[in-house]
Amino acid sequence: MTYATDRLHEEIAYVAYHFHWSLEEILDLEHADRRRCTTEIASLVTRAAEG
């Protein structure tokens, strides 16, 4: 099963925007690790908006 290209680009942009990581650093992550980063970023953003 292949991961949707659009979804991959969304993850890359999201992580790059919030963590300021390079494309290479993000693409070096395993898929599960990259998804974990996006989940953690979303949690941080939600908490900041509530606080």
Protein Blocks (a to p, Z undefined) as FASTA:
>chain_A
ZZdfklmmmmmmmmmmmnopafklmmmpcfklmmmmmmmmmmmmmmmmmZZ
